[in-house]
């Protein structure tokens, strides 16, 4: 089955998942952001085929999410480092981790903890309003049209139900 690219859909979620929507890409980014940066180490940690890993890494480099840098000359060896664009995926991974911990963790508890170095405490990511700091939920937010919005395949149109939630 041919995969349909989502790059032309007027939805930031669609465009982001066009790159980031498969499990291997998320797991590769998890590993790189937590310090596993060499091809062989990534392949070993993930148990992924070398062909799939090479293809996902090439796409992440092409999209400027990762950069490939040499770390050894003889024999030539490279490692991968997250760009600023790649580092900005960290909160996305933390949000996915929180959700997975809540709904899919082992009865013994979550498999990993996030430790905040500045305060010395374990924590979780909390999406909050950039203005007032209140946690964001589906019940206290609404989607409004943005300057790049348009109707078309894969987008949602503000219908009467959603429009009724828009504050005056």
N, C-alpha and C positions, 0 to 999 in steps of 0.2 A: 504494500500500500504506500503510495506517495504521500509524503508529509506536505501539508499546505503551509507555506511561510506566513507568519503573522505580522511581518514588519510593516505592512501598509495599513493595518487595522488601526483606527483612531482610538486606541485604548492603551494606556501605558502598561497595564497588566499583561495584555496580549503581546505587546512588543517585548517586554522583559522576559516573559516565559518562552518566547521564540528562541531565545538564547539559553535561558536558565531553567527551562521546564522539564528536563529529564533528571532522574535521580543521580546519574553519574556526575553530571556537571555540578550539582549541589554538593556531592560528596568530595569531589576534587577541590572545590573551593573551600570546603570545611577543612580539608587536610592542609592545603597551602596556607590558609589563614592561621592555622594552629602550628605551623612550622614544618610540615612534611612537604618538601619542595623539589626533591629529585625524582626523576621519572621512575627509576627502579624502586624507590621507596614508596611512591604513590601506587605503582602496580602491585607491589607486595601488600601494602596496607588495605587496598580496596579489593584485591582479588579480581581485578578487571583485566580483560584481554588487552594486550599491548596495542592492538589495532584501534580498539575503541578509545583507549586512553590517549593515544597519539592524536586521534581525530578531535576529541574534546579539547585537549590542550591547544591544538592548532587553532580551533575556533575561538577559544578564550583569548589567545594572543592576537588573532585577527581583529577581535572586537575591543582590544585594548583593555581587557579585564586583567590579563596577566602579561608579564614581560618575561621573555626567555633570556637568561644570562649565563655565560660560561663560568664554571667554577673550577675547571681542570683543563689543561691543554693536551696532555698525553696520557691516555687517549682523550680525545675531546669529550667533555661532559658538560651538560647544562643543567640549570635548575630554574625554577619558576618563582617569580615574585609578584605579588598583587600590586597593581597600579592603584592610584587613588580611586578610580572607578571600581576596581575589584574590592578594595577595602570597604567601600560603601555597601557591599553585599553582606557584611558581617551582621548588622542589625536584622536583616532579612532572615539570615540563618538562625539567629538567636530567637526570633519570633517563631520560626518553624520548630525549633528545638523546644520552646515552651509548650507549644501545642502538642507536639509528640510526647513530651514528658507528662502532660496532663491526661492524654487519651491513650497512649500506647506504652507507657513505661512498664517495666517488669514490676511485679508486686514488691520486690525488694527496694524499688525506687529508681529514679532516673540514672542512666548510665554515666552521666558527666555533670559537673557543676561549673558554673561560671563564677569566677572569683574576681572581684573588682580590686585592682591593685591600689587605687587611691585611698579607699576607706578600709581595706583589709577584710571585707565581708563577702560572703557568697550572695549572689543576686540573680534576678531574672530581668529580662528586657521588658519594659512597659511602654507601649506606644502612648504618647501623651501629646496634648495640644501644645504647639510651639509657643502659644501666647499665654495661656493661663496655667498650663501644667496638669490639667485634669486628664485622667486616663480616657483614651478614645475607645468607643464601643460602637457597634452597629446601631444601638438604640439612641446614642446621643450625637450622631453625625448624620449628614446627608451628602449626596453627591450633587454638585452643581455643574453646569456646562463650563468648560474651560476655553481659553482662547484657541486651542488647537483641536477642539472637539468638532465632530461632524457625524452625521448619521451614515450608516453603511454596515456591511457585513461584519459581525463580531463586536459591534458596539452596542451599547444600550442607549435607548432614547428616553429622555425624561418624560415618563408618562404621567397620567393623572394621579396615580398612587404616590409616586415619588414627588411630583410637583406639590401635592398636598402637604408634604413634610417640610417644604422650604419655608423658612421663617420670613415674615414680612419685613 
